[in-house]
């Protein structure tokens, strides 16, 4: 292929997306200045505004080093249907304006599926980063988003072998798959030195390895009185053994405010605002134990070597159990959760990192290399011809990586 420009729209909507996509944007910039590069990436960064609270958006955005977005769609909150539809309406305008060769989506939030649906209707190729994850629980909106996005995608970037196996079992051709590793771990590694300098432990009065970190936000755990009552009792029990710090997701802030004054001693149950990514990495890395219902935290704690208990009935990241430090316990079985926590606290911890293959801090580079290879082959179809033959037109539309 002759030298050309590849216009790539990169879509992000929520806090986890920012962490996962930053390494890809940096890798595109590095590619553009590398010796002998025959292809120039011209990325366009689109922030849908699905997460718009400063604690969930701007703090993390700055910490992971993303440039200012080229488009901010400002869709805000709403039901899953409302939010997905709003992203589709606004993203369609961007797609028609930019005329990209490829759209990159990440993760499993509503913005991910919405962008993929618009691309399918407009005939624009899609690359899905973090493809193939399956929990088997279709009552979770994220599972539906993952499943549909994968089947709409032309390139599927997986983090581990079970992701490949899930996609092949669903009939997705093997030649669409690229196992690249985990871009979230790229961001974790990049921020670890800065995290060592974070004052967050001193600010909160926490001693290293002598507190429990909590990240619970799923509806079953925080959106109804039954879930809140279970959570209240369980966190109160944990806080009798060691202080509990809980950066509260905005959606859970009102309902969980009462926890500070009920069963647990308020001095041992700290409800705080969500932290920036650097501060959060510090909190994770120095915790004795993490309680979560998040996806990414299961991965990050495994690499950090910190014991993690995931309070869900299923996980789309079984590799963190087989190879990592994660323990899966249903939030409906808190007697079992207490036994697991007690066993962890009674053990002598070694905090050894558990890393599945390719979780090495270079996944973003592999994503960019795979996109470049795809664009240069006949398999990319019309895209390869457009990249080679319409370089000047591409330059008019593209924005440089900042």
C-alpha positions as CSV (number, residue, x, y, z in Angstrom):
1,X,0.0,0.0,0.0
2,X,1.3,3.5,-0.8
3,X,1.5,6.0,2.0
4,X,-1.8,7.3,3.2
5,X,-3.9,8.5,6.0
6,X,-6.3,6.4,8.0
7,X,-9.2,8.3,9.5
8,X,-10.2,6.6,12.7
9,X,-13.0,7.7,15.1
10,X,-12.3,6.5,18.6
11,X,-15.5,6.5,20.8
12,X,-15.5,6.8,24.6
13,X,-18.4,7.3,26.9
14,X,-17.6,6.2,30.5
15,X,-14.8,6.2,33.0
16,X,-13.6,2.6,32.1
17,X,-13.4,3.6,28.4
18,X,-11.0,6.4,29.1
19,X,-8.6,4.1,30.8
20,X,-8.8,1.5,28.0
21,X,-8.5,3.9,25.1
22,X,-5.7,6.2,26.2
23,X,-3.0,3.6,25.3
24,X,-4.4,3.3,21.8
25,X,-4.4,7.0,21.2
26,X,-0.8,7.3,22.4
27,X,0.2,4.3,20.2
28,X,-1.3,6.0,17.2
29,X,0.8,9.1,17.9
30,X,3.9,7.1,18.3
31,X,3.2,5.2,15.1
32,X,2.9,8.5,13.2
33,X,6.5,9.6,14.1
34,X,8.1,6.2,13.8
35,X,10.8,5.6,11.1
36,X,9.4,4.2,7.9
37,X,5.8,4.5,8.8
38,X,3.8,4.1,5.6
39,X,0.5,4.9,7.1
40,X,-0.5,7.9,9.1
41,X,-3.3,7.6,11.7
42,X,-5.6,10.5,11.9
43,X,-7.7,9.9,15.0
44,X,-10.9,11.8,15.9
45,X,-11.8,11.4,19.6
46,X,-15.5,11.4,20.4
47,X,-16.7,11.6,24.0
48,X,-20.4,10.8,24.2
49,X,-20.9,12.3,27.6
50,X,-22.4,9.1,29.1
51,X,-20.3,9.8,32.2
52,X,-20.3,13.6,32.8
53,X,-19.8,14.0,36.5
54,X,-16.3,15.5,37.0
55,X,-15.3,12.8,39.4
56,X,-16.3,10.1,36.9
57,X,-15.0,11.9,33.8
58,X,-12.5,14.8,33.8
59,X,-10.3,13.6,36.7
60,X,-9.8,10.2,35.1
61,X,-9.4,11.7,31.6
62,X,-6.6,13.9,32.7
63,X,-4.9,11.2,34.7
64,X,-4.6,8.8,31.8
65,X,-3.4,11.5,29.5
66,X,-6.1,11.7,26.9
67,X,-6.2,14.8,24.7
68,X,-9.2,17.1,24.6
69,X,-12.0,15.3,22.6
70,X,-12.7,16.5,19.1
71,X,-16.4,16.0,19.8
72,X,-18.4,16.1,23.1
73,X,-21.9,14.8,22.5
74,X,-23.3,15.6,25.9
75,X,-25.9,12.8,26.0
76,X,-26.0,12.7,29.8
77,X,-28.1,10.2,31.8
78,X,-31.3,8.4,31.1
79,X,-32.6,4.8,30.8
80,X,-30.6,2.4,28.8
81,X,-32.9,2.9,25.8
82,X,-32.8,6.7,26.1
83,X,-29.1,6.9,26.5
84,X,-28.4,4.5,23.6
85,X,-30.8,6.3,21.3
86,X,-29.4,9.7,22.2
87,X,-25.8,8.6,21.4
88,X,-27.0,7.1,18.1
89,X,-28.7,10.3,17.0
90,X,-25.7,12.5,17.8
91,X,-23.0,10.1,16.7
92,X,-24.6,9.7,13.3
93,X,-24.0,13.4,12.7
94,X,-20.3,13.0,13.5
95,X,-19.9,9.9,11.3
96,X,-21.4,11.6,8.3
97,X,-19.2,14.7,8.9
98,X,-16.0,12.8,9.4
99,X,-16.4,9.9,6.9
100,X,-14.0,7.7,8.7
101,X,-12.3,4.5,7.4
102,X,-12.8,2.8,10.8
103,X,-14.5,3.4,14.2
104,X,-12.9,2.0,17.3
105,X,-15.2,1.2,20.3
106,X,-14.2,-0.1,23.7
107,X,-15.8,-2.1,26.5
108,X,-19.5,-2.7,27.0
109,X,-21.2,0.5,27.9
110,X,-24.3,1.9,26.1
111,X,-22.1,4.3,24.0
112,X,-20.2,1.2,22.7
113,X,-23.3,-0.5,21.3
114,X,-24.8,2.8,20.1
115,X,-21.8,3.7,18.0
116,X,-21.5,0.2,16.6
117,X,-25.2,0.2,15.5
118,X,-24.8,3.5,13.7
119,X,-21.7,2.2,11.9
120,X,-23.5,-1.0,10.8
121,X,-26.3,1.1,9.3
122,X,-23.9,3.4,7.6
123,X,-21.5,0.7,6.3
124,X,-18.5,1.8,8.3
125,X,-16.1,-0.9,9.7
126,X,-16.0,-1.3,13.5
127,X,-13.1,-2.5,15.7
128,X,-14.1,-3.6,19.2
129,X,-11.5,-3.5,21.9
130,X,-12.1,-5.9,24.8
131,X,-14.2,-8.3,22.6
132,X,-15.3,-11.8,23.5
133,X,-16.0,-11.3,27.3
134,X,-19.1,-13.2,28.4
135,X,-20.7,-13.7,31.7
136,X,-23.6,-15.7,30.4
137,X,-26.0,-13.4,32.3
138,X,-28.2,-11.5,29.8
139,X,-30.1,-9.7,32.6
140,X,-27.0,-7.5,32.7
141,X,-27.2,-4.6,30.1
142,X,-23.4,-4.9,29.7
143,X,-23.7,-8.5,28.5
144,X,-26.2,-7.5,25.8
145,X,-24.0,-4.6,24.8
146,X,-20.9,-6.9,24.5
147,X,-22.7,-9.6,22.6
148,X,-24.3,-7.3,20.0
149,X,-21.2,-5.1,19.5
150,X,-19.1,-8.2,18.8
151,X,-21.4,-9.4,16.1
152,X,-21.4,-6.0,14.5
153,X,-17.6,-5.7,14.5
154,X,-15.1,-6.3,11.7
155,X,-12.1,-6.4,14.0
156,X,-12.3,-8.0,17.4
157,X,-9.5,-7.4,19.9
158,X,-9.5,-9.9,22.7
159,X,-7.7,-9.9,26.1
160,X,-7.4,-13.6,26.7
161,X,-8.0,-17.1,25.2
162,X,-11.5,-17.5,26.6
163,X,-12.5,-14.4,24.7
164,X,-11.4,-16.0,21.5
165,X,-13.2,-19.2,22.3
166,X,-16.4,-17.4,23.1
167,X,-16.4,-15.6,19.8
168,X,-15.6,-18.7,17.7
169,X,-18.4,-20.6,19.5
170,X,-20.8,-17.9,18.4
171,X,-19.8,-18.3,14.8
172,X,-17.6,-15.3,14.4
173,X,-14.9,-16.0,11.8
174,X,-11.4,-16.6,13.3
175,X,-9.8,-14.1,10.8
176,X,-11.6,-11.2,12.5
177,X,-10.0,-11.9,15.9
178,X,-6.8,-10.5,17.2
179,X,-5.6,-11.3,20.7
180,X,-3.7,-8.2,21.9
181,X,-3.9,-8.3,25.7
182,X,-5.4,-5.7,28.0
183,X,-5.2,-2.0,27.3
184,X,-6.5,-1.3,30.8
185,X,-3.2,-2.8,32.1
186,X,-1.3,-0.4,29.9
187,X,-2.8,2.5,31.7
188,X,-2.3,0.9,35.1
189,X,1.4,0.5,34.4
190,X,1.8,4.0,33.1
191,X,0.2,5.5,36.2
192,X,2.0,3.4,38.8
193,X,4.9,5.7,39.4
194,X,2.5,8.7,39.8
195,X,0.4,6.6,42.2
196,X,3.4,6.0,44.5
197,X,3.4,9.8,45.0
198,X,-0.3,10.2,45.6
199,X,-1.1,11.5,49.1
200,X,-4.5,9.8,49.1
201,X,-3.7,7.5,52.0
202,X,-2.5,10.3,54.2
203,X,-5.5,12.4,53.2
204,X,-7.9,9.7,54.3
205,X,-5.9,8.6,57.3
206,X,-5.3,5.1,56.0
207,X,-2.4,2.8,56.7
208,X,-1.0,0.6,53.9
209,X,-2.4,-2.9,53.8
210,X,-4.7,-2.1,56.7
211,X,-8.0,-1.2,55.0
212,X,-10.6,-2.6,52.7
213,X,-11.4,-0.8,49.4
214,X,-15.0,-1.0,48.1
215,X,-16.3,-0.3,44.6
216,X,-19.9,-1.3,44.3
217,X,-22.3,0.4,41.9
218,X,-24.5,-2.2,40.1
219,X,-28.3,-1.8,40.5
220,X,-28.8,-5.1,42.3
221,X,-26.4,-3.9,45.0
222,X,-27.2,-0.2,45.4
223,X,-30.5,0.7,43.7
224,X,-33.1,-0.9,46.0
225,X,-33.7,-1.1,49.7
226,X,-33.0,-4.8,49.8
227,X,-29.6,-4.5,48.2
228,X,-28.8,-1.5,50.4
229,X,-29.7,-3.4,53.6
230,X,-27.6,-6.3,52.6
231,X,-24.7,-4.0,51.8
232,X,-25.1,-2.1,55.1
233,X,-24.8,-5.2,57.2
234,X,-22.0,-6.7,55.2
235,X,-19.8,-3.6,55.2
236,X,-20.5,-3.1,58.9
237,X,-19.2,-6.6,59.5
238,X,-16.1,-6.0,57.4
239,X,-15.4,-2.7,59.1
240,X,-15.1,-4.5,62.5
241,X,-11.9,-6.1,61.2
242,X,-10.4,-3.2,59.3
243,X,-11.5,0.2,58.0
244,X,-13.5,0.3,54.9
245,X,-13.1,3.1,52.3
246,X,-15.8,3.4,49.7
247,X,-15.5,5.9,46.7
248,X,-19.2,6.2,46.0
249,X,-20.5,6.2,42.5
250,X,-22.7,9.2,41.9
251,X,-25.8,7.0,41.3
252,X,-25.4,5.4,44.7
253,X,-24.4,8.5,46.7
254,X,-27.9,9.4,48.0
255,X,-28.9,5.9,49.0
256,X,-25.6,5.0,50.6
257,X,-25.3,8.2,52.6
258,X,-27.1,6.6,55.5
259,X,-24.5,3.9,55.9
260,X,-22.1,6.3,57.6
261,X,-24.4,6.7,60.6
262,X,-25.9,3.2,61.0
263,X,-24.4,-0.2,62.0
264,X,-20.7,0.6,61.2
265,X,-18.6,3.0,63.2
266,X,-18.4,6.1,61.0
267,X,-14.7,6.3,61.7
268,X,-14.2,2.9,60.1
269,X,-16.5,3.3,57.1
270,X,-15.4,6.2,54.9
271,X,-17.7,7.2,52.2
272,X,-15.8,9.4,49.8
273,X,-16.2,10.9,46.3
274,X,-14.9,8.9,43.4
275,X,-11.1,9.3,43.0
276,X,-9.1,10.2,40.0
277,X,-7.4,7.3,38.3
278,X,-3.9,7.9,39.9
279,X,-5.4,8.1,43.4
280,X,-7.6,5.1,42.7
281,X,-4.6,3.0,41.6
282,X,-2.9,4.0,44.9
283,X,-5.9,2.9,46.9
284,X,-6.1,-0.4,45.1
285,X,-2.4,-1.2,45.3
286,X,-2.2,-0.6,49.0
287,X,-5.4,-2.3,50.1
288,X,-5.5,-5.5,52.1
289,X,-8.7,-6.5,50.3
290,X,-10.9,-5.1,47.6
291,X,-14.7,-5.7,47.4
292,X,-16.2,-4.9,44.0
293,X,-18.8,-5.5,41.4
294,X,-16.8,-3.8,38.7
295,X,-15.2,-5.6,35.7
296,X,-11.9,-3.7,35.4
297,X,-11.1,-3.8,39.1
298,X,-11.0,-7.6,38.9
299,X,-8.2,-7.3,36.3
300,X,-6.3,-4.5,38.0
301,X,-6.2,-6.2,41.4
302,X,-4.9,-9.4,39.8
303,X,-2.0,-7.5,38.2
304,X,-1.4,-5.6,41.5
305,X,-1.5,-8.9,43.5
306,X,-4.3,-7.6,45.8
307,X,-7.0,-10.1,47.0
308,X,-10.4,-9.2,45.4
309,X,-13.9,-10.5,46.2
310,X,-16.4,-9.8,43.3
311,X,-19.9,-9.7,44.7
312,X,-21.8,-11.0,41.7
313,X,-23.3,-14.3,40.6
314,X,-21.2,-14.3,37.4
315,X,-18.2,-12.7,35.8
316,X,-17.2,-12.0,32.2
317,X,-13.5,-12.2,33.3
318,X,-13.0,-15.8,34.5
319,X,-9.3,-15.5,33.8
320,X,-9.0,-13.3,36.9
321,X,-10.2,-16.3,39.0
322,X,-8.2,-19.0,37.1
323,X,-5.0,-17.0,36.9
324,X,-5.5,-13.9,39.1
325,X,-6.5,-13.0,42.7
326,X,-10.2,-12.7,42.2
327,X,-12.9,-14.6,44.2
328,X,-16.5,-14.7,42.8
329,X,-19.3,-14.7,45.4
330,X,-22.9,-13.9,44.8
331,X,-24.1,-10.8,46.7
332,X,-27.1,-13.0,47.6
333,X,-24.9,-15.3,49.6
334,X,-23.3,-13.0,52.1
335,X,-22.6,-15.8,54.6
336,X,-20.3,-17.3,52.0
337,X,-18.9,-13.8,51.4
338,X,-18.1,-13.5,55.1
339,X,-16.3,-16.8,55.0
340,X,-14.2,-15.9,52.0
341,X,-13.3,-12.5,53.4
342,X,-12.3,-14.1,56.7
343,X,-10.1,-16.7,54.9
344,X,-8.4,-13.9,53.0
345,X,-7.8,-11.9,56.2
346,X,-6.5,-14.9,58.0
347,X,-4.0,-15.8,55.3
348,X,-0.5,-14.4,55.1
349,X,-0.6,-12.2,51.9
350,X,2.2,-12.2,49.4
351,X,0.7,-9.5,47.0
352,X,2.4,-11.2,44.1
353,X,1.3,-10.0,40.7
354,X,-0.9,-12.4,38.6
355,X,-0.6,-11.6,34.9
356,X,-2.3,-13.5,32.1
357,X,-0.4,-13.6,28.9
358,X,0.0,-10.3,27.0
359,X,-1.1,-8.2,30.0
360,X,2.3,-6.6,29.8
361,X,1.6,-2.9,29.2
362,X,1.9,-3.0,25.3
363,X,-1.6,-4.0,24.3
364,X,-2.2,-0.5,22.8
365,X,0.7,-0.9,20.5
366,X,-0.6,-4.3,19.3
367,X,-4.0,-2.8,18.6
368,X,-2.5,-0.1,16.4
369,X,-0.2,-2.6,14.6
370,X,-3.2,-4.8,13.9
371,X,-5.3,-2.0,12.5
372,X,-2.4,-0.9,10.2
373,X,-2.1,-4.5,9.0
374,X,-5.8,-4.8,8.4
375,X,-5.9,-1.5,6.5
376,X,-3.1,-2.6,4.2
377,X,-4.6,-5.9,3.1
378,X,-7.3,-6.9,0.7
379,X,-9.3,-8.0,3.7
380,X,-10.0,-4.4,4.5
381,X,-11.8,-4.2,1.1
382,X,-12.7,-0.7,0.1
383,X,-11.0,0.8,3.1
384,X,-7.5,-0.1,1.8
385,X,-8.2,1.4,-1.6
386,X,-9.6,4.6,0.0
387,X,-6.6,5.0,2.3
388,X,-4.2,4.6,-0.6
389,X,-6.1,6.7,-3.1
390,X,-7.7,9.5,-1.2
391,X,-4.8,10.7,1.1
392,X,-5.4,14.3,0.4
393,X,-9.1,14.1,1.1
394,X,-8.4,12.3,4.3
395,X,-6.1,15.0,5.5
396,X,-8.8,17.6,5.1
397,X,-11.0,15.7,7.5
398,X,-8.4,14.4,10.0
399,X,-7.3,16.0,13.2
400,X,-3.8,15.4,14.5
401,X,-3.2,13.5,17.8
402,X,-2.4,16.0,20.5
